[in-house]
Amino acid sequence: MTYSADTVAALRELKETRIEAARACDDSDPSAAQYAALGSGEQPRCLAHAPHSVDGRRVSLVTQVANSFVDAFTRLFAVVTVDVEDSDETGDVDCQGEVFEVPDMTCQHCIRTITKAVGEFGVAPPQFDLETKRVVASFGSAEVRARSFAAIRARGYTVVPVPR
């Protein structure tokens, strides 16, 4: 997924605003404490996404691990069969769940932060897909949805509702 220069600038501005807000107040939110500890001009960085140098090439550990998993599952796909008729599962997505996107969500820290934000309003832990940046959550009402989205945005993330 590639973002336009305008989108990257907007996301960076949101993150910088969140960092400055964390430095300005004494907040018990773990992400605020993490951001407040950053030095002036320093940006937060997900350690899993840090580039590494191997044989003179820049590589991403996450990309290499993901490719290994995809290769393994692709090989297993031809061997494994699933008996759907005997499955107790009704599907991975809750029928009452609402899908929205968080384009700047990149890691488990993001997932924990968003889960905590919506949990403040009684929302069960959502389902996350870091690759597609999609989140599925069941909100009890339009008000809970609006307040949850506001809480996610207050923590520095962008919320993009997906039309049904």
C-alpha positions as CSV (number, residue, x, y, z in Angstrom):
1,M,0.0,0.0,0.0
2,T,1.4,3.4,-1.0
3,Y,0.2,6.7,0.4
4,S,0.2,10.0,-1.5
5,A,2.6,12.7,-0.3
6,D,-0.4,14.7,1.1
7,T,-1.6,11.7,3.1
8,V,1.8,11.0,4.5
9,A,2.1,14.7,5.5
10,A,-1.3,14.6,7.1
11,L,-0.6,11.4,9.1
12,R,2.8,12.8,10.2
13,E,1.1,16.0,11.4
14,L,-1.5,14.0,13.4
15,K,1.3,12.0,15.0
16,E,3.3,15.1,15.8
17,T,0.2,16.7,17.4
18,R,-0.3,13.6,19.5
19,I,3.3,13.7,20.6
20,E,3.2,17.3,21.6
21,A,-0.1,16.8,23.5
22,A,1.5,13.9,25.4
23,R,4.5,16.1,26.4
24,A,2.2,18.9,27.5
25,C,0.0,17.0,29.9
26,D,0.5,14.4,32.6
27,D,-1.6,11.5,31.1
28,S,-1.8,8.0,32.5
29,D,-2.3,6.6,29.0
30,P,0.7,4.3,28.2
31,S,1.1,5.7,24.7
32,A,1.2,9.3,26.1
33,A,4.0,8.3,28.5
34,Q,5.9,6.6,25.7
35,Y,5.5,9.7,23.5
36,A,6.4,12.1,26.3
37,A,9.7,10.2,26.8
38,L,10.8,11.0,23.2
39,G,13.5,13.5,22.8
40,S,12.9,16.8,20.9
41,G,12.6,16.1,17.2
42,E,12.6,12.3,17.8
43,Q,9.8,10.2,16.2
44,P,8.3,7.0,17.6
45,R,9.5,3.9,15.7
46,C,8.1,0.4,15.6
47,L,11.2,-1.9,16.2
48,A,9.7,-4.6,14.0
49,H,9.7,-2.2,11.0
50,A,13.3,-1.0,11.4
51,P,15.4,-1.7,8.3
52,H,18.4,-4.0,8.8
53,S,21.5,-4.4,6.6
54,V,22.2,-7.9,5.3
55,D,25.0,-8.4,2.7
56,G,25.0,-4.7,2.0
57,R,21.2,-4.6,1.2
58,R,18.5,-3.0,3.3
59,V,15.9,-5.5,4.4
60,S,12.8,-5.4,6.6
61,L,12.6,-8.3,9.1
62,V,8.8,-8.1,9.1
63,T,8.7,-8.5,5.3
64,Q,11.1,-11.5,5.3
65,V,9.1,-13.2,8.1
66,A,5.8,-12.5,6.3
67,N,7.2,-13.9,3.1
68,S,8.4,-17.1,4.9
69,F,4.9,-17.6,6.3
70,V,3.2,-17.0,3.0
71,D,5.6,-19.6,1.3
72,A,4.9,-22.1,4.1
73,F,1.1,-21.7,3.9
74,T,1.1,-21.8,0.1
75,R,2.9,-25.2,0.2
76,L,0.5,-26.5,2.9
77,F,-2.5,-25.3,1.0
78,A,-2.2,-28.2,-1.5
79,V,-1.8,-30.8,1.3
80,V,-4.3,-29.7,3.9
81,T,-8.1,-30.1,3.6
82,V,-10.8,-28.5,5.7
83,D,-14.2,-30.1,6.3
84,V,-16.4,-27.0,6.4
85,E,-19.6,-28.9,7.1
86,D,-18.4,-30.1,10.5
87,S,-17.1,-26.7,11.5
88,D,-18.6,-25.0,14.5
89,E,-17.4,-21.6,13.2
90,T,-20.0,-19.3,11.5
91,G,-17.3,-17.1,9.9
92,D,-14.5,-14.9,11.0
93,V,-16.5,-11.6,10.8
94,D,-19.2,-10.8,13.3
95,C,-22.4,-10.1,11.4
96,Q,-23.0,-7.1,13.6
97,G,-19.5,-5.9,13.2
98,E,-18.7,-2.6,11.5
99,V,-15.6,-2.4,9.3
100,F,-13.4,0.7,9.4
101,E,-9.8,1.4,8.4
102,V,-6.9,2.9,10.4
103,P,-4.3,3.6,7.7
104,D,-1.6,4.5,10.2
105,M,-1.9,1.3,12.2
106,T,1.3,-0.7,11.9
107,C,2.0,-2.9,14.9
108,Q,0.8,-4.6,18.1
109,H,1.2,-1.4,20.0
110,C,-1.3,0.2,17.7
111,I,-3.7,-2.7,18.2
112,R,-3.4,-2.4,22.0
113,T,-3.9,1.3,21.9
114,I,-7.0,1.1,19.7
115,T,-8.4,-1.8,21.7
116,K,-8.0,0.2,24.9
117,A,-9.6,3.3,23.2
118,V,-12.8,1.4,22.2
119,G,-12.8,-0.7,25.4
120,E,-13.4,2.5,27.4
121,F,-16.9,2.5,25.9
122,G,-17.7,-1.1,26.5
123,V,-16.8,-2.3,23.0
124,A,-15.4,-5.9,22.9
125,P,-11.9,-6.2,21.5
126,P,-12.1,-5.7,17.7
127,Q,-10.6,-7.9,15.0
128,F,-7.6,-6.4,13.3
129,D,-5.9,-6.9,9.9
130,L,-2.6,-5.0,9.9
131,E,-2.0,-5.8,6.2
132,T,-5.2,-4.2,5.0
133,K,-5.4,-1.8,7.9
134,R,-9.0,-2.9,8.5
135,V,-10.7,-3.2,11.9
136,V,-14.0,-5.0,12.7
137,A,-15.8,-3.9,15.8
138,S,-19.3,-4.2,17.2
139,F,-20.6,-0.9,18.6
140,G,-23.7,-0.9,20.6
141,S,-25.0,2.4,19.2
142,A,-24.2,5.3,16.9
143,E,-23.1,7.3,19.9
144,V,-20.7,4.6,21.1
145,R,-19.3,4.4,17.6
146,A,-18.8,8.2,17.4
147,R,-17.2,8.3,20.8
148,S,-15.0,5.4,20.0
149,F,-13.8,6.9,16.7
150,A,-13.1,10.2,18.6
151,A,-11.1,8.3,21.2
152,I,-9.0,6.6,18.5
153,R,-8.4,9.9,16.8
154,A,-7.4,11.5,20.1
155,R,-4.6,8.9,20.3
156,G,-3.2,10.1,17.0
157,Y,-4.7,7.6,14.6
158,T,-6.8,8.2,11.5
159,V,-10.2,6.5,11.3
160,V,-11.8,5.9,7.9
161,P,-15.3,4.5,8.0
162,V,-15.9,1.9,5.2
163,P,-19.3,2.2,3.6
164,R,-21.4,-1.0,3.7
